[in-house]
Amino acid sequence: MSTRAIYSFDTDYGMVHVYKHHDGYPTGAADALKAAQAYAWPLPRYEGDDYAAAFVAANKIPYFLQPGLEALFGAPCEGNTDNGCVGGGVRLIPQDKKPHEFAADAAYRYQISKDGLMVTAFSCNYWDNADKETFLFSCERAKFQAEAKRWEKVNAA
């Protein structure tokens, strides 16, 4: 089963939300955000909408290129829509929707600050169109991988 998450990128004109269908637990989120940096402006320049686009670019295609997926789907995913290799794993949330209206199944939400330097993690319970979030931790983006590992270790049960 996949761990779904929403990534909220703060901009000068509001939030840009991206839904990711898999690997949404904190260390998976740290990997996804790190991968996005290769497609975004180098810090200290940060634009939330640019980083959201970079996040989609970095995380949409590589999922289908991971080792082992060919065995699951029976053929390379390039251009093949008959074996489950279709898009949808990473997508933008329509601007007129709140995250809980679009992705009730999300387990986590990560908010990236307007300057791109901080990440705040929340657990989510969006079922029944509720907007319930619980703060987990907040840290500098550069330290997010280590903090995510620490949080998962402490909260493993």
N, CA and C atoms as an extended XYZ file, in Angstrom:
471
Properties=species:S:1:pos:R:3:atomname:S:1:resname:S:1:resid:I:1 pbc="F F F"
N         0.836       -1.176        0.000 N   MET     1
C         0.000        0.000        0.000 CA  MET     1
C         0.880        1.238        0.000 C   MET     1
N         0.487        2.231       -0.726 N   SER     2
C         1.251        3.463       -0.865 CA  SER     2
C         0.945        4.429        0.274 C   SER     2
N         1.950        5.226        0.612 N   THR     3
C         1.776        6.285        1.598 CA  THR     3
C         1.666        7.596        0.848 C   THR     3
N         0.477        8.167        0.830 N   ARG     4
C         0.204        9.362        0.041 CA  ARG     4
C         0.526       10.618        0.844 C   ARG     4
N         0.940       11.671        0.119 N   ALA     5
C         1.283       12.922        0.792 CA  ALA     5
C         0.983       14.105       -0.110 C   ALA     5
N         0.839       15.249        0.537 N   ILE     6
C         0.655       16.522       -0.154 CA  ILE     6
C         1.838       17.407        0.201 C   ILE     6
N         2.369       18.062       -0.806 N   TYR     7
C         3.485       18.986       -0.645 CA  TYR     7
C         2.955       20.371       -0.976 C   TYR     7
N         3.061       21.292       -0.018 N   SER     8
C         2.531       22.642       -0.167 CA  SER     8
C         3.698       23.619       -0.254 C   SER     8
N         3.812       24.275       -1.397 N   PHE     9
C         4.906       25.206       -1.650 CA  PHE     9
C         4.372       26.622       -1.510 C   PHE     9
N         4.884       27.349       -0.534 N   ASP    10
C         4.417       28.709       -0.266 CA  ASP    10
C         5.007       29.667       -1.303 C   ASP    10
N         4.157       30.536       -1.825 N   THR    11
C         4.583       31.527       -2.818 CA  THR    11
C         4.087       32.904       -2.377 C   THR    11
N         4.445       33.906       -3.139 N   ASP    12
C         3.982       35.264       -2.831 CA  ASP    12
C         2.481       35.422       -3.048 C   ASP    12
N         1.855       34.509       -3.765 N   TYR    13
C         0.421       34.629       -4.078 CA  TYR    13
C        -0.408       33.477       -3.528 C   TYR    13
N         0.147       32.724       -2.603 N   GLY    14
C        -0.595       31.625       -2.000 CA  GLY    14
C         0.172       30.314       -2.113 C   GLY    14
N        -0.501       29.234       -1.795 N   MET    15
C         0.115       27.906       -1.821 CA  MET    15
C        -0.091       27.211       -3.164 C   MET    15
N         0.928       26.479       -3.589 N   VAL    16
C         0.819       25.559       -4.714 CA  VAL    16
C         0.935       24.173       -4.105 C   VAL    16
N        -0.094       23.337       -4.288 N   HIS    17
C        -0.123       22.007       -3.681 CA  HIS    17
C         0.122       20.933       -4.740 C   HIS    17
N         0.923       19.945       -4.374 N   VAL    18
C         1.214       18.803       -5.236 CA  VAL    18
C         0.890       17.533       -4.453 C   VAL    18
N         0.183       16.619       -5.098 N   TYR    19
C        -0.172       15.326       -4.510 CA  TYR    19
C         0.805       14.285       -5.032 C   TYR    19
N         1.325       13.464       -4.127 N   LYS    20
C         2.205       12.353       -4.520 CA  LYS    20
C         1.630       11.077       -3.926 C   LYS    20
N         1.385       10.106       -4.781 N   HIS    21
C         0.647        8.897       -4.425 CA  HIS    21
C         1.469        7.884       -3.625 C   HIS    21
N         2.776        8.014       -3.603 N   HIS    22
C         3.614        6.990       -2.975 CA  HIS    22
C         4.798        7.623       -2.242 C   HIS    22
N         5.384        6.872       -1.328 N   ASP    23
C         6.585        7.277       -0.592 CA  ASP    23
C         6.412        8.598        0.150 C   ASP    23
N         5.252        8.801        0.762 N   GLY    24
C         4.968       10.052        1.448 CA  GLY    24
C         5.394       10.100        2.904 C   GLY    24
N         5.922        9.004        3.449 N   TYR    25
C         6.437        9.002        4.808 CA  TYR    25
C         7.609        9.997        4.873 C   TYR    25
N         8.001       10.464        6.054 N   PRO    26
C         8.985       11.552        6.128 CA  PRO    26
C        10.303       11.325        5.380 C   PRO    26
N        10.921       10.149        5.478 N   THR    27
C        12.181        9.971        4.753 CA  THR    27
C        11.956        9.913        3.242 C   THR    27
N        10.815        9.393        2.810 N   GLY    28
C        10.484        9.427        1.383 CA  GLY    28
C        10.270       10.847        0.908 C   GLY    28
N         9.629       11.659        1.736 N   ALA    29
C         9.420       13.071        1.406 CA  ALA    29
C        10.756       13.797        1.302 C   ALA    29
N        11.675       13.487        2.215 N   ALA    30
C        12.998       14.115        2.172 CA  ALA    30
C        13.718       13.772        0.872 C   ALA    30
N        13.615       12.515        0.445 N   ASP    31
C        14.231       12.101       -0.830 CA  ASP    31
C        13.593       12.836       -2.007 C   ASP    31
N        12.266       12.966       -1.985 N   ALA    32
C        11.549       13.624       -3.079 CA  ALA    32
C        11.912       15.105       -3.170 C   ALA    32
N        12.003       15.765       -2.024 N   LEU    33
C        12.377       17.185       -2.025 CA  LEU    33
C        13.829       17.372       -2.469 C   LEU    33
N        14.693       16.473       -2.059 N   LYS    34
C        16.096       16.546       -2.476 CA  LYS    34
C        16.216       16.358       -3.984 C   LYS    34
N        15.468       15.414       -4.540 N   ALA    35
C        15.506       15.179       -5.987 CA  ALA    35
C        15.053       16.407       -6.765 C   ALA    35
N        14.092       17.139       -6.209 N   ALA    36
C        13.564       18.323       -6.898 CA  ALA    36
C        14.599       19.421       -7.041 C   ALA    36
N        15.536       19.492       -6.126 N   GLN    37
C        16.515       20.584       -6.151 CA  GLN    37
C        17.301       20.609       -7.464 C   GLN    37
N        17.528       19.453       -8.077 N   ALA    38
C        18.275       19.394       -9.333 CA  ALA    38
C        17.549       20.102      -10.473 C   ALA    38
N        16.228       20.308      -10.346 N   TYR    39
C        15.420       20.925      -11.396 CA  TYR    39
C        15.014       22.361      -11.054 C   TYR    39
N        15.386       22.828       -9.874 N   ALA    40
C        14.948       24.148       -9.396 CA  ALA    40
C        16.113       25.132       -9.404 C   ALA    40
N        15.772       26.411       -9.176 N   TRP    41
C        16.810       27.421       -9.012 CA  TRP    41
C        17.688       27.036       -7.839 C   TRP    41
N        19.000       27.255       -7.947 N   PRO    42
C        19.853       26.992       -6.784 CA  PRO    42
C        19.589       28.029       -5.695 C   PRO    42
N        19.619       27.577       -4.443 N   LEU    43
C        19.468       28.507       -3.322 CA  LEU    43
C        20.651       29.470       -3.324 C   LEU    43
N        20.479       30.708       -2.959 N   PRO    44
C        19.377       31.225       -2.163 CA  PRO    44
C        18.141       31.627       -2.972 C   PRO    44
N        18.215       31.568       -4.320 N   ARG    45
C        17.006       31.910       -5.084 CA  ARG    45
C        15.977       30.806       -4.896 C   ARG    45
N        14.762       31.211       -4.584 N   TYR    46
C        13.685       30.253       -4.391 CA  TYR    46
C        12.378       30.887       -4.841 C   TYR    46
N        11.664       30.181       -5.668 N   GLU    47
C        10.320       30.568       -6.085 CA  GLU    47
C         9.445       29.336       -5.903 C   GLU    47
N         8.418       29.456       -5.074 N   GLY    48
C         7.599       28.312       -4.715 CA  GLY    48
C         6.980       27.589       -5.897 C   GLY    48
N         6.491       28.359       -6.886 N   ASP    49
C         5.878       27.709       -8.042 CA  ASP    49
C         6.920       26.983       -8.892 C   ASP    49
N         8.129       27.550       -8.985 N   ASP    50
C         9.220       26.893       -9.699 CA  ASP    50
C         9.603       25.595       -8.988 C   ASP    50
N         9.682       25.647       -7.664 N   TYR    51
C        10.064       24.452       -6.914 CA  TYR    51
C         8.981       23.382       -7.009 C   TYR    51
N         7.721       23.781       -7.046 N   ALA    52
C         6.631       22.811       -7.231 CA  ALA    52
C         6.765       22.119       -8.586 C   ALA    52
N         7.069       22.896       -9.628 N   ALA    53
C         7.271       22.312      -10.956 CA  ALA    53
C         8.486       21.389      -10.956 C   ALA    53
N         9.545       21.801      -10.284 N   ALA    54
C        10.740       20.968      -10.176 CA  ALA    54
C        10.431       19.665       -9.443 C   ALA    54
N         9.597       19.759       -8.413 N   PHE    55
C         9.191       18.580       -7.648 CA  PHE    55
C         8.467       17.577       -8.554 C   PHE    55
N         7.542       18.075       -9.364 N   VAL    56
C         6.818       17.197      -10.281 CA  VAL    56
C         7.790       16.578      -11.284 C   VAL    56
N         8.665       17.396      -11.875 N   ALA    57
C         9.619       16.892      -12.870 CA  ALA    57
C        10.527       15.817      -12.281 C   ALA    57
N        10.986       16.027      -11.082 N   ALA    58
C        11.925       15.089      -10.464 CA  ALA    58
C        11.278       13.794      -10.005 C   ALA    58
N         9.988       13.834       -9.716 N   ASN    59
C         9.355       12.684       -9.069 CA  ASN    59
C         8.354       11.923       -9.927 C   ASN    59
N         7.918       12.458      -11.040 N   LYS    60
C         6.890       11.788      -11.839 CA  LYS    60
C         7.465       10.619      -12.635 C   LYS    60
N         8.426       10.863      -13.469 N   ILE    61
C         8.970        9.826      -14.340 CA  ILE    61
C         9.845        8.813      -13.602 C   ILE    61
N        10.743        9.230      -12.703 N   PRO    62
C        11.641        8.240      -12.095 CA  PRO    62
C        10.941        7.077      -11.393 C   PRO    62
N         9.717        7.281      -10.923 N   TYR    63
C         9.007        6.185      -10.275 CA  TYR    63
C         8.901        4.982      -11.206 C   TYR    63
N         8.594        5.223      -12.472 N   PHE    64
C         8.405        4.134      -13.426 CA  PHE    64
C         9.721        3.543      -13.917 C   PHE    64
N        10.822        4.197      -13.621 N   LEU    65
C        12.126        3.702      -14.058 CA  LEU    65
C        12.861        2.958      -12.946 C   LEU    65
N        12.249        2.791      -11.795 N   GLN    66
C        12.893        2.119      -10.676 CA  GLN    66
C        13.093        0.644      -10.989 C   GLN    66
N        14.222        0.083      -10.518 N   PRO    67
C        14.461       -1.352      -10.719 CA  PRO    67
C        13.315       -2.174      -10.127 C   PRO    67
N        12.931       -3.203      -10.813 N   GLY    68
C        11.885       -4.092      -10.315 CA  GLY    68
C        10.507       -3.796      -10.868 C   GLY    68
N        10.270       -2.576      -11.314 N   LEU    69
C         8.934       -2.268      -11.831 CA  LEU    69
C         8.671       -2.959      -13.160 C   LEU    69
N         9.721       -3.178      -13.951 N   GLU    70
C         9.531       -3.902      -15.202 CA  GLU    70
C         8.996       -5.299      -14.922 C   GLU    70
N         9.493       -5.946      -13.877 N   ALA    71
C         8.999       -7.273      -13.517 CA  ALA    71
C         7.533       -7.220      -13.085 C   ALA    71
N         7.166       -6.156      -12.392 N   LEU    72
C         5.774       -6.016      -11.959 CA  LEU    72
C         4.839       -5.781      -13.134 C   LEU    72
N         5.274       -4.933      -14.077 N   PHE    73
C         4.402       -4.545      -15.175 CA  PHE    73
C         4.602       -5.389      -16.430 C   PHE    73
N         5.680       -6.160      -16.493 N   GLY    74
C         5.884       -7.061      -17.613 CA  GLY    74
C         6.575       -6.459      -18.812 C   GLY    74
N         6.752       -5.171      -18.856 N   ALA    75
C         7.408       -4.517      -19.992 CA  ALA    75
C         7.859       -3.135      -19.560 C   ALA    75
N         8.836       -2.585      -20.265 N   PRO    76
C         9.224       -1.214      -19.936 CA  PRO    76
C         8.019       -0.279      -20.057 C   PRO    76
N         8.015        0.732      -19.252 N   CYS    77
C         6.863        1.620      -19.197 CA  CYS    77
C         6.818        2.661      -20.301 C   CYS    77
N         7.875        2.811      -21.061 N   GLU    78
C         7.907        3.850      -22.082 CA  GLU    78
C         6.758        3.682      -23.078 C   GLU    78
N         5.827        4.597      -23.056 N   GLY    79
C         4.725        4.599      -24.008 CA  GLY    79
C         3.725        3.481      -23.829 C   GLY    79
N         3.857        2.676      -22.811 N   ASN    80
C         2.981        1.528      -22.634 CA  ASN    80
C         1.891        1.869      -21.627 C   ASN    80
N         0.652        1.963      -22.097 N   THR    81
C        -0.452        2.267      -21.194 CA  THR    81
C        -1.322        1.047      -20.920 C   THR    81
N        -0.943       -0.105      -21.465 N   ASP    82
C        -1.756       -1.307      -21.289 CA  ASP    82
C        -1.409       -2.087      -20.027 C   ASP    82
N        -0.311       -1.763      -19.372 N   ASN    83
C         0.134       -2.575      -18.242 CA  ASN    83
C         0.220       -1.788      -16.943 C   ASN    83
N        -0.502       -0.716      -16.827 N   GLY    84
C        -0.491        0.054      -15.594 CA  GLY    84
C         0.517        1.178      -15.567 C   GLY    84
N         1.301        1.339      -16.610 N   CYS    85
C         2.320        2.382      -16.661 CA  CYS    85
C         1.708        3.672      -17.205 C   CYS    85
N         0.902        4.283      -16.431 N   VAL    86
C         0.285        5.547      -16.833 CA  VAL    86
C         0.614        6.587      -15.770 C   VAL    86
N         0.361        7.839      -16.092 N   GLY    87
C         0.655        8.920      -15.162 CA  GLY    87
C        -0.274        8.896      -13.966 C   GLY    87
N        -0.142        9.925      -13.143 N   GLY    88
C        -1.046       10.065      -12.021 CA  GLY    88
C        -0.388        9.957      -10.670 C   GLY    88
N         0.817        9.430      -10.603 N   GLY    89
C         1.466        9.267       -9.315 CA  GLY    89
C         1.816       10.579       -8.638 C   GLY    89
N         2.078       11.601       -9.442 N   VAL    90
C         2.379       12.939       -8.942 CA  VAL    90
C         1.546       13.906       -9.762 C   VAL    90
N         0.770       14.748       -9.091 N   ARG    91
C        -0.092       15.674       -9.831 CA  ARG    91
C        -0.339       16.947       -9.036 C   ARG    91
N        -0.662       18.003       -9.759 N   LEU    92
C        -1.016       19.266       -9.130 CA  LEU    92
C        -2.432       19.181       -8.586 C   LEU    92
N        -2.667       19.835       -7.467 N   ILE    93
C        -4.013       19.947       -6.928 CA  ILE    93
C        -4.621       21.217       -7.497 C   ILE    93
N        -5.815       21.147       -8.054 N   PRO    94
C        -6.426       22.348       -8.627 CA  PRO    94
C        -6.427       23.504       -7.627 C   PRO    94
N        -6.124       24.691       -8.120 N   GLN    95
C        -5.977       25.856       -7.247 CA  GLN    95
C        -7.258       26.207       -6.491 C   GLN    95
N        -8.408       25.818       -7.010 N   ASP    96
C        -9.656       26.134       -6.305 CA  ASP    96
C       -10.027       25.080       -5.257 C   ASP    96
N        -9.133       24.111       -5.029 N   LYS    97
C        -9.393       23.051       -4.051 CA  LYS    97
C        -8.429       23.176       -2.873 C   LYS    97
N        -8.922       22.858       -1.692 N   LYS    98
C        -8.061       22.706       -0.531 CA  LYS    98
C        -7.541       21.272       -0.569 C   LYS    98
N        -6.365       21.024       -0.007 N   PRO    99
C        -5.809       19.665       -0.091 CA  PRO    99
C        -6.770       18.573        0.361 C   PRO    99
N        -7.503       18.806        1.442 N   HIS   100
C        -8.393       17.755        1.943 CA  HIS   100
C        -9.582       17.522        1.018 C   HIS   100
N        -9.901       18.472        0.156 N   GLU   101
C       -10.992       18.287       -0.805 CA  GLU   101
C       -10.546       17.444       -2.001 C   GLU   101
N        -9.256       17.363       -2.216 N   PHE   102
C        -8.719       16.664       -3.386 CA  PHE   102
C        -8.156       15.289       -3.033 C   PHE   102
N        -7.559       15.180       -1.861 N   ALA   103
C        -6.827       13.958       -1.526 CA  ALA   103
C        -7.118       13.527       -0.089 C   ALA   103
N        -8.303       13.003        0.113 N   ALA   104
C        -8.703       12.574        1.456 CA  ALA   104
C        -7.835       11.436        1.978 C   ALA   104
N        -7.139       10.728        1.085 N   ASP   105
C        -6.334        9.583        1.484 CA  ASP   105
C        -4.901        9.947        1.868 C   ASP   105
N        -4.540       11.224        1.856 N   ALA   106
C        -3.176       11.628        2.203 CA  ALA   106
C        -2.910       11.368        3.688 C   ALA   106
N        -1.743       10.811        3.974 N   ALA   107
C        -1.349       10.530        5.356 CA  ALA   107
C        -0.481       11.646        5.929 C   ALA   107
N         0.196       12.397        5.041 N   TYR   108
C         1.095       13.452        5.476 CA  TYR   108
C         0.929       14.676        4.577 C   TYR   108
N         1.312       15.827        5.140 N   ARG   109
C         1.440       17.043        4.345 CA  ARG   109
C         2.725       17.731        4.769 C   ARG   109
N         3.460       18.226        3.778 N   TYR   110
C         4.716       18.921        4.017 CA  TYR   110
C         4.590       20.330        3.458 C   TYR   110
N         4.886       21.308        4.282 N   GLN   111
C         4.787       22.697        3.851 CA  GLN   111
C         6.198       23.276        3.756 C   GLN   111
N         6.522       23.790        2.572 N   ILE   112
C         7.823       24.376        2.320 CA  ILE   112
C         7.655       25.889        2.393 C   ILE   112
N         8.456       26.550        3.209 N   SER   113
C         8.295       27.974        3.489 CA  SER   113
C         8.529       28.840        2.255 C   SER   113
N         8.066       30.072        2.335 N   LYS   114
C         8.143       31.011        1.218 CA  LYS   114
C         9.585       31.269        0.780 C   LYS   114
N        10.529       31.176        1.688 N   ASP   115
C        11.935       31.368        1.315 CA  ASP   115
C        12.606       30.044        0.925 C   ASP   115
N        11.866       28.936        1.027 N   GLY   116
C        12.378       27.630        0.625 CA  GLY   116
C        13.331       26.995        1.606 C   GLY   116
N        13.524       27.614        2.772 N   LEU   117
C        14.532       27.131        3.703 CA  LEU   117
C        13.991       26.234        4.802 C   LEU   117
N        12.680       26.248        5.048 N   MET   118
C        12.089       25.465        6.137 CA  MET   118
C        11.054       24.477        5.592 C   MET   118
N        10.980       23.324        6.249 N   VAL   119
C         9.955       22.328        5.935 CA  VAL   119
C         9.228       21.992        7.240 C   VAL   119
N         7.901       22.000        7.182 N   THR   120
C         7.084       21.609        8.326 CA  THR   120
C         6.285       20.381        7.926 C   THR   120
N         6.324       19.368        8.787 N   ALA   121
C         5.638       18.104        8.514 CA  ALA   121
C         4.406       17.968        9.396 C   ALA   121
N         3.323       17.483        8.791 N   PHE   122
C         2.065       17.235        9.492 CA  PHE   122
C         1.584       15.835        9.147 C   PHE   122
N         0.921       15.166       10.086 N   SER   123
C         0.144       13.982        9.733 CA  SER   123
C        -1.266       14.482        9.435 C   SER   123
N        -1.995       13.749        8.602 N   CYS   124
C        -3.309       14.211        8.132 CA  CYS   124
C        -4.388       13.183        8.396 C   CYS   124
N        -5.581       13.692        8.618 N   ASN   125
C        -6.783       12.875        8.622 CA  ASN   125
C        -7.843       13.692        7.888 C   ASN   125
N        -7.941       13.466        6.589 N   TYR   126
C        -8.844       14.251        5.748 CA  TYR   126
C       -10.149       13.530        5.445 C   TYR   126
N       -10.358       12.363        5.999 N   TRP   127
C       -11.584       11.616        5.689 CA  TRP   127
C       -12.819       12.412        6.117 C   TRP   127
N       -13.906       12.164        5.475 N   ASP   128
C       -15.167       12.868        5.724 CA  ASP   128
C       -15.040       14.369        5.486 C   ASP   128
N       -14.152       14.727        4.531 N   ASN   129
C       -13.936       16.123        4.150 CA  ASN   129
C       -13.485       16.977        5.339 C   ASN   129
N       -12.819       16.346        6.268 N   ALA   130
C       -12.286       17.067        7.428 CA  ALA   130
C       -10.907       17.614        7.088 C   ALA   130
N       -10.550       18.684        7.719 N   ASP   131
C        -9.247       19.301        7.499 CA  ASP   131
C        -8.445       19.181        8.792 C   ASP   131
N        -8.154       17.937        9.188 N   LYS   132
C        -7.480       17.684       10.458 CA  LYS   132
C        -6.012       17.362       10.207 C   LYS   132
N        -5.138       18.176       10.786 N   GLU   133
C        -3.707       17.961       10.668 CA  GLU   133
C        -3.083       18.039       12.057 C   GLU   133
N        -2.051       17.220       12.258 N   THR   134
C        -1.306       17.218       13.502 CA  THR   134
C         0.145       17.555       13.196 C   THR   134
N         0.671       18.580       13.858 N   PHE   135
C         2.063       18.984       13.672 CA  PHE   135
C         2.986       17.849       14.104 C   PHE   135
N         3.991       17.540       13.272 N   LEU   136
C         4.980       16.524       13.618 CA  LEU   136
C         6.328       17.147       13.964 C   LEU   136
N         6.885       17.922       13.044 N   PHE   137
C         8.155       18.599       13.288 CA  PHE   137
C         8.383       19.645       12.204 C   PHE   137
N         9.306       20.547       12.476 N   SER   138
C         9.695       21.586       11.526 CA  SER   138
C        11.202       21.757       11.621 C   SER   138
N        11.856       21.946       10.489 N   CYS   139
C        13.310       22.106       10.493 CA  CYS   139
C        13.757       22.773        9.202 C   CYS   139
N        15.038       23.130        9.158 N   GLU   140
C        15.609       23.664        7.936 CA  GLU   140
C        15.570       22.577        6.867 C   GLU   140
N        15.325       22.996        5.626 N   ARG   141
C        15.252       22.017        4.544 CA  ARG   141
C        16.557       21.234        4.425 C   ARG   141
N        17.681       21.879        4.655 N   ALA   142
C        18.979       21.210        4.562 CA  ALA   142
C        19.116       20.089        5.595 C   ALA   142
N        18.350       20.148        6.673 N   LYS   143
C        18.427       19.143        7.740 CA  LYS   143
C        17.218       18.204        7.734 C   LYS   143
N        16.384       18.303        6.709 N   PHE   144
C        15.134       17.548        6.690 CA  PHE   144
C        15.364       16.037        6.647 C   PHE   144
N        16.336       15.579        5.862 N   GLN   145
C        16.595       14.133        5.766 CA  GLN   145
C        16.943       13.561        7.143 C   GLN   145
N        17.843       14.217        7.853 N   ALA   146
C        18.251       13.733        9.175 CA  ALA   146
C        17.098       13.800       10.179 C   ALA   146
N        16.333       14.875       10.142 N   GLU   147
C        15.213       15.013       11.080 CA  GLU   147
C        14.124       13.982       10.773 C   GLU   147
N        13.887       13.718        9.483 N   ALA   148
C        12.896       12.709        9.097 CA  ALA   148
C        13.312       11.324        9.607 C   ALA   148
N        14.580       10.987        9.464 N   LYS   149
C        15.081        9.688        9.970 CA  LYS   149
C        14.908        9.615       11.487 C   LYS   149
N        15.264       10.707       12.177 N   ARG   150
C        15.129       10.731       13.626 CA  ARG   150
C        13.674       10.546       14.031 C   ARG   150
N        12.773       11.285       13.364 N   TRP   151
C        11.357       11.210       13.704 CA  TRP   151
C        10.811        9.804       13.473 C   TRP   151
N        11.167        9.192       12.340 N   GLU   152
C        10.679        7.836       12.057 CA  GLU   152
C        11.220        6.834       13.079 C   GLU   152
N        12.472        6.988       13.477 N   LYS   153
C        13.046        6.069       14.463 CA  LYS   153
C        12.321        6.196       15.806 C   LYS   153
N        12.094        7.408       16.239 N   VAL   154
C        11.428        7.653       17.525 CA  VAL   154
C         9.979        7.181       17.492 C   VAL   154
N         9.316        7.321       16.345 N   ASN   155
C         7.890        7.030       16.256 CA  ASN   155
C         7.568        5.669       15.636 C   ASN   155
N         8.578        4.853       15.375 N   ALA   156
C         8.336        3.515       14.847 CA  ALA   156
C         7.681        2.654       15.926 C   ALA   156
N         6.655        1.976       15.514 N   ALA   157
C         5.991        1.099       16.490 CA  ALA   157
C         5.268       -0.015       15.800 C   ALA   157
